[in-house]
Amino acid sequence: MSDDIQAVFEGPDLNAIADRLWGKPAELAAPPDAAEAAAQLERGAAINERTAADKADAARKESFEQHGLWKTPGELPKTEVPDNIKALREADAERRLYTAEKTYSGVQIESAMETTEGDPAIKAVVARETREIFADIGASTDDAQQIIDAASRFSAEPITPERDASNANDAIDALNREFGNDAADALKAAQKMVLRDPRLARILDESRLGNDPLIVVKLAQLARSQRARGKL
């Protein structure tokens, strides 16, 4: 019976109740002795523990699915990388020599997530894949740390429609100062680089970090560099 449903019986007809549940009358069982009662309690506790564990596993699975992750027993969850991003990584000879995990090991991603609630396994995957994305966009370690620092400052206060609109206007001004007459071209390059990875585009859009002036200018700089190297 569901925990949300309660039934109260005044002077219950136990045989009639058993008949409705199981389709046949039932005789009242003799009271169990102390040992049997203890055994029943232990069995009930074991069932409750398994049920709680099953619920936790189901919740974790749902969380993994929501984050685009999958997991096999004994392993950290892994992220589902878009095919075009897989191809980009496989074609980069430098990635085979210098892994993103090692290149950006000094970038304080884990520290930035310390105050964020969440499954540690998911945080580990997010940190690992964030380093891979930094490599995808050709960020230096300084670029990567600046982006992490900007994201931390950005998330320190709640985003409002007014703040979001103000950020967008400030981002346009920042692009004009940085690139002058090439501001529109720089923004177009940044958009192209971001949109090739739907995960990155979704993060920037849903968090509204994509309107932060520092982030916009940094992405535009990286995109123009990528294009100059024939990678965009």
Long-range contacts (C-beta under 8 A, 24 or more apart in sequence): 60-119, 60-121, 63-119, 63-122, 64-122, 67-122, 67-125, 67-126, 68-199, 69-122, 69-125, 71-121, 76-121, 76-124, 76-125, 77-121, 77-122, 77-125, 78-125, 79-125, 79-129, 79-199, 81-129, 81-132, 82-197, 82-198, 82-199, 84-196, 84-197, 85-136, 85-196, 85-197, 88-136, 88-196, 88-231, 89-132, 89-135, 89-136, 92-135, 95-135, 100-131, 100-132, 100-134, 100-135, 101-128, 101-131, 103-131, 103-135, 103-141, 104-131, 104-134, 104-135, 104-141, 104-144, 105-131, 106-141, 106-145, 107-131, 107-134, 107-141, 107-144, 107-145, 107-148, 108-145, 108-148, 109-148, 112-148, 112-149, 112-151, 112-152, 133-197, 133-199, 133-200, 136-197, 137-193, 137-219, 137-222, 137-223, 137-226, 138-222, 138-225, 138-226, 138-229, 138-231, 139-222, 143-218, 143-222, 146-214, 146-218, 147-215, 147-218, 150-209, 150-212, 150-214, 150-215, 150-218, 151-209, 151-215, 154-207, 154-209, 154-212, 154-215, 155-207, 155-209, 159-207, 159-208, 164-208, 164-211, 167-208, 167-211, 167-212, 167-213, 168-211, 170-213, 171-211, 171-212, 171-213, 171-216, 171-217, 173-213, 174-213, 174-214, 174-216, 174-217, 175-216, 175-217, 175-220, 178-217, 178-220, 178-221, 179-220, 186-220, 186-221, 186-223, 186-224, 187-216, 187-220, 189-220, 189-223, 189-224, 189-226, 189-227, 189-232, 190-216, 190-219, 190-220, 190-222, 190-223, 192-223, 192-232, 193-219, 193-222, 193-223, 193-226, 193-232, 194-219
